[in-house]
Amino acid sequence: MKKKDKKNKKHQNNKQSYPNFMKMIEERNFDDFISSFRDFHPTNVCQCAFIYTYKPQEKLSIDEDAVFVYDNKIWFVRVEEIIKIVINGEEAGFIKGRIYLQKQDVLQLHEKIQECTDDDLFLTEQTKWFFSRELKQKILVYNLNDIIYNNVDSKPGSYYTRSEFNTESQMFLTPIEEWATECVCKKLFDNSLGYLQCDRCERWIHNDCSGLSQEVLENMGDLNFNCSICVGEMKIEKIKQKQVDDKKQKTGVSTNNDKENKENQIVEENLQIQKQDRKPLLTKKLLDQNPYRKQILNLMNFKKPTQKMKSK
């Protein structure tokens, strides 16, 4: 009789220790569910390199980005893991990813974030599991610096990121003070706006900050454009050169040595200009809505090769 009781007791303990997988799924305790299920049924868990989306022949792979919808909330996710599980004779797909935050999630941290757009995303260290059926769509998330400096053309409907964000320290991986501004107005770069590229310093200037009328912007010729800072610097250079020339005329000095000194002075001034904090950027297509428009307007009345326009 005692042996029978002991056997029944052992059977009850085994039953209690066996995880209630369906309850874990209902409570969305996916981390515990997947970990336990792997321990008890390792052959029923399959690691996957990709999963098909709802678009024909479109795949979502590891390290790609997607939008999920759960509990009436939209989640932006960088995919880290995809698995297929067979449970009770049925297959179920699960996707784990790092969570992106949006502008409104970090708005209170710094006043400069007000200048971000709805296309800004900030990748965090937080992770979350989703049912594969909660996948809404695959998306493209670009590094904003690649768009600005490396001639990467972003596709319509895409997103971009300026920095990652650590939710524990509440800090951005790239400090806000180092985020790209480009324009003379010092506002954050907004990939949805129209820009002109200065031919002298190669910075991108908002159309609204260029000092040009809408009519001129819409009918760009193949003339140069210089930003207001460069125009001011060139005026100063011209004044200085005129002072040098006037001084030489008064003294009557016009030897070959003076000519060489003049050339050396111009070269030296150009080198000083290049050493300014506004370092030249790589040449890049114009950001504009019309890809057939040319970029440049010459405020100094001389021609240069036409730059192309670029739109988001």
C-alpha positions as CSV (number, residue, x, y, z in Angstrom):
1,M,0.0,0.0,0.0
2,K,2.8,2.4,0.8
3,K,4.6,1.6,-2.4
4,K,1.4,2.3,-4.4
5,D,1.1,5.7,-2.7
6,K,4.7,6.5,-3.4
7,K,4.2,5.7,-7.1
8,N,1.1,7.9,-7.3
9,K,2.9,10.7,-5.6
10,K,5.8,10.5,-8.1
11,H,3.3,10.5,-11.0
12,Q,1.7,13.7,-9.6
13,N,5.1,15.4,-9.2
14,N,6.0,14.7,-12.8
15,K,2.7,16.0,-14.0
16,Q,3.1,19.2,-12.0
17,S,6.6,19.8,-13.3
18,Y,5.6,19.5,-17.0
19,P,5.1,23.0,-18.3
20,N,1.7,24.2,-19.4
21,F,2.8,25.4,-22.8
22,M,-0.6,26.5,-24.0
23,K,-1.0,28.7,-20.9
24,M,2.4,30.3,-21.6
25,I,1.3,31.1,-25.1
26,E,-2.0,32.6,-24.0
27,E,-0.2,34.8,-21.5
28,R,2.4,35.7,-24.2
29,N,5.2,34.5,-22.0
30,F,7.2,33.6,-25.1
31,D,10.6,33.6,-23.6
32,D,9.8,31.0,-21.0
33,F,7.6,29.0,-23.5
34,I,10.3,28.8,-26.2
35,S,13.1,28.0,-23.7
36,S,11.0,25.3,-22.0
37,F,9.7,23.8,-25.2
38,R,13.3,23.5,-26.5
39,D,14.2,21.5,-23.4
40,F,11.3,19.1,-23.6
41,H,10.9,18.9,-27.4
42,P,14.2,19.9,-29.1
43,T,13.3,18.1,-32.4
44,N,10.1,20.1,-32.7
45,V,11.9,23.4,-32.8
46,C,13.4,24.6,-36.1
47,Q,15.7,27.6,-36.5
48,C,14.9,29.5,-39.7
49,A,17.0,32.0,-41.8
50,F,13.9,33.7,-43.1
51,I,10.1,33.8,-43.2
52,Y,7.8,34.7,-46.1
53,T,5.8,37.9,-45.7
54,Y,2.3,38.5,-47.1
55,K,3.7,39.8,-50.3
56,P,4.3,37.2,-53.0
57,Q,7.9,35.9,-52.9
58,E,9.0,38.5,-50.3
59,K,11.2,37.2,-47.5
60,L,12.0,38.7,-44.1
61,S,15.5,37.6,-43.0
62,I,17.7,38.0,-39.9
63,D,18.9,41.6,-39.4
64,E,16.1,43.1,-41.6
65,D,13.4,45.4,-40.3
66,A,9.7,44.9,-40.0
67,V,6.5,46.3,-38.5
68,F,4.3,44.1,-36.2
69,V,0.9,44.9,-34.9
70,Y,-0.1,43.5,-31.5
71,D,-2.7,44.8,-29.0
72,N,-3.6,47.7,-31.2
73,K,-0.1,49.0,-31.1
74,I,2.5,49.2,-33.9
75,W,6.0,47.8,-33.2
76,F,9.0,48.6,-35.3
77,V,11.5,45.7,-35.0
78,R,15.0,44.7,-36.1
79,V,14.7,40.9,-36.6
80,E,17.2,38.8,-34.5
81,E,15.7,35.2,-34.5
82,I,13.1,33.3,-36.5
83,I,11.9,29.8,-35.3
84,K,9.2,27.3,-36.3
85,I,7.6,25.1,-33.6
86,V,5.4,22.1,-34.0
87,I,3.0,21.8,-31.1
88,N,-0.1,19.6,-30.9
89,G,0.5,18.6,-34.6
90,E,0.4,22.2,-35.8
91,E,3.1,24.6,-36.9
92,A,3.6,28.0,-35.4
93,G,6.1,30.7,-36.3
94,F,7.8,33.0,-33.9
95,I,10.0,36.1,-34.5
96,K,12.2,37.8,-32.0
97,G,13.6,41.3,-32.6
98,R,15.1,44.4,-31.1
99,I,12.6,47.2,-30.6
100,Y,12.8,50.6,-32.2
101,L,11.5,53.7,-30.4
102,Q,9.8,56.6,-32.3
103,K,10.1,60.3,-31.9
104,Q,7.2,60.5,-29.4
105,D,8.9,57.9,-27.2
106,V,11.9,60.1,-26.5
107,L,10.5,63.5,-27.1
108,Q,10.9,64.6,-23.4
109,L,14.7,63.9,-23.4
110,H,15.9,66.9,-25.4
111,E,14.3,69.9,-27.1
112,K,16.3,69.1,-30.3
113,I,14.2,65.9,-30.8
114,Q,11.3,68.2,-31.7
115,E,13.0,68.6,-35.1
116,C,12.9,64.9,-35.8
117,T,10.3,63.4,-38.1
118,D,7.8,60.6,-38.0
119,D,10.4,58.6,-40.1
120,D,13.0,58.7,-37.3
121,L,13.6,55.4,-35.5
122,F,15.9,54.7,-32.6
123,L,17.1,51.1,-32.1
124,T,17.2,49.9,-28.5
125,E,18.6,46.9,-26.6
126,Q,15.1,45.7,-25.7
127,T,13.8,42.5,-27.4
128,K,10.4,41.0,-27.8
129,W,8.9,37.8,-29.4
130,F,6.0,38.0,-31.9
131,F,3.7,35.5,-33.6
132,S,4.5,35.4,-37.3
133,R,0.9,36.2,-38.0
134,E,1.4,39.5,-36.3
135,L,3.8,40.6,-39.0
136,K,2.3,43.5,-40.9
137,Q,5.1,44.4,-43.4
138,K,8.8,44.5,-44.1
139,I,10.4,48.0,-44.0
140,L,13.7,49.6,-44.9
141,V,15.6,51.6,-42.2
142,Y,18.6,53.6,-43.4
143,N,21.4,55.1,-41.5
144,L,20.9,58.8,-42.0
145,N,24.6,59.4,-42.4
146,D,24.7,57.0,-45.3
147,I,22.0,59.1,-47.0
148,I,23.9,62.4,-46.4
149,Y,27.5,61.4,-46.9
150,N,27.6,58.1,-48.9
151,N,25.2,58.8,-51.8
152,V,22.7,56.2,-50.6
153,D,19.3,56.8,-52.2
154,S,16.4,56.1,-49.8
155,K,13.3,54.6,-51.2
156,P,9.8,56.1,-50.7
157,G,8.1,54.9,-47.6
158,S,11.4,54.0,-45.9
159,Y,12.6,55.1,-42.4
160,Y,16.0,56.2,-41.1
161,T,17.9,56.3,-37.8
162,R,20.3,58.9,-36.4
163,S,21.3,56.9,-33.3
164,E,20.6,53.9,-31.2
165,F,19.1,54.5,-27.7
166,N,19.8,52.7,-24.5
167,T,16.6,52.5,-22.4
168,E,18.4,51.7,-19.2
169,S,20.8,54.6,-19.2
170,Q,18.3,56.8,-21.2
171,M,21.1,57.9,-23.4
172,F,21.7,58.0,-27.2
173,L,24.7,56.1,-28.5
174,T,25.5,59.1,-30.7
175,P,25.1,62.2,-28.7
176,I,22.4,64.6,-29.9
177,E,25.1,67.4,-30.3
178,E,26.7,65.2,-33.0
179,W,23.6,64.6,-35.1
180,A,23.8,65.9,-38.6
181,T,22.5,69.5,-39.2
182,E,24.1,70.5,-42.5
183,C,22.1,73.7,-43.2
184,V,23.1,77.2,-42.0
185,C,20.0,77.2,-39.9
186,K,21.5,74.4,-37.8
187,K,18.2,72.4,-37.7
188,L,18.4,68.6,-37.9
189,F,18.7,67.1,-41.3
190,D,15.2,66.2,-42.6
191,N,15.4,63.7,-45.5
192,S,11.8,64.7,-46.6
193,L,12.7,68.3,-47.4
194,G,14.2,69.8,-50.5
195,Y,17.9,70.8,-50.4
196,L,20.5,72.6,-52.5
197,Q,24.2,71.7,-52.3
198,C,26.7,74.5,-52.0
199,D,29.3,74.2,-54.7
200,R,32.0,75.7,-52.5
201,C,31.6,73.9,-49.1
202,E,29.4,71.1,-50.4
203,R,26.9,71.4,-47.5
204,W,23.2,70.8,-48.0
205,I,21.0,73.9,-47.6
206,H,17.3,73.9,-47.2
207,N,15.4,75.4,-50.1
208,D,13.8,77.8,-47.7
209,C,17.2,78.9,-46.4
210,S,18.8,79.3,-49.8
211,G,17.6,82.9,-50.3
212,L,16.1,81.9,-53.7
213,S,12.5,82.4,-54.7
214,Q,10.3,79.4,-55.5
215,E,10.2,80.4,-59.1
216,V,14.0,80.3,-59.3
217,L,14.1,77.0,-57.4
218,E,11.6,75.5,-59.9
219,N,13.6,76.7,-62.9
220,M,17.1,75.9,-62.0
221,G,19.7,76.5,-64.8
222,D,23.2,75.0,-65.0
223,L,24.6,77.8,-62.8
224,N,26.4,77.6,-59.5
225,F,24.9,77.9,-56.0
226,N,26.8,79.2,-53.0
227,C,25.4,79.3,-49.5
228,S,25.2,82.6,-47.5
229,I,28.3,81.7,-45.4
230,C,30.4,81.1,-48.5
231,V,29.1,84.2,-50.2
232,G,30.2,86.2,-47.2
233,E,33.7,84.6,-47.1
234,M,34.2,85.2,-50.8
235,K,33.3,88.9,-50.4
236,I,35.9,89.2,-47.7
237,E,38.5,87.6,-49.9
238,K,37.7,89.9,-52.7
239,I,38.0,93.0,-50.4
240,K,41.3,91.8,-49.1
241,Q,42.6,91.2,-52.6
242,K,41.5,94.6,-53.7
243,Q,43.4,96.2,-50.8
244,V,46.5,94.3,-51.8
245,D,46.2,95.4,-55.4
246,D,45.5,99.1,-54.5
247,K,48.6,99.1,-52.2
248,K,50.7,97.8,-55.1
249,Q,49.4,100.4,-57.5
250,K,50.2,103.2,-55.0
251,T,53.8,102.0,-54.5
252,G,54.3,101.2,-58.2
253,V,55.6,97.7,-57.4
254,S,54.8,95.1,-60.1
255,T,57.8,92.8,-60.2
256,N,57.8,89.0,-60.9
257,N,58.4,88.4,-57.2
258,D,55.3,90.3,-56.3
259,K,53.3,88.2,-58.7
260,E,54.6,85.0,-57.1
261,N,53.8,86.4,-53.6
262,K,50.3,87.1,-54.8
263,E,49.8,83.6,-56.1
264,N,51.2,82.1,-52.9
265,Q,48.9,84.3,-50.8
266,I,45.8,83.1,-52.7
267,V,46.8,79.5,-52.3
268,E,47.5,80.0,-48.6
269,E,44.0,81.6,-48.1
270,N,42.3,78.8,-49.9
271,L,44.1,76.3,-47.6
272,Q,42.9,78.3,-44.6
273,I,39.3,78.1,-45.9
274,Q,39.5,74.4,-46.3
275,K,40.6,74.0,-42.7
276,Q,37.4,75.5,-41.3
277,D,35.1,73.4,-39.1
278,R,32.7,73.0,-42.0
279,K,34.6,70.1,-43.6
280,P,33.8,69.4,-47.3
281,L,31.4,66.5,-47.8
282,L,31.4,64.0,-50.6
283,T,29.5,65.2,-53.7
284,K,26.0,64.0,-53.7
285,K,22.8,64.3,-55.7
286,L,20.3,67.1,-54.9
287,L,17.4,66.3,-52.6
288,D,14.3,67.4,-54.6
289,Q,11.0,66.1,-55.7
290,N,11.9,66.3,-59.4
291,P,14.8,64.0,-60.5
292,Y,15.1,65.8,-63.8
293,R,15.8,69.3,-62.4
294,K,19.3,70.5,-62.2
295,Q,20.7,71.6,-58.9
296,I,22.8,74.7,-59.2
297,L,22.4,78.5,-59.3
298,N,25.4,80.7,-59.8
299,L,25.5,83.7,-57.5
300,M,29.1,84.5,-58.8
301,N,28.2,84.4,-62.5
302,F,30.4,81.5,-63.6
303,K,29.5,78.0,-64.8
304,K,30.3,74.6,-63.3
305,P,29.2,71.0,-64.1
306,T,25.6,70.5,-63.2
307,Q,24.7,68.4,-60.1
308,K,21.7,66.1,-60.0
309,M,18.7,66.3,-57.8
310,K,17.7,63.8,-55.2
311,S,14.4,63.0,-53.7
312,K,13.4,60.7,-50.8
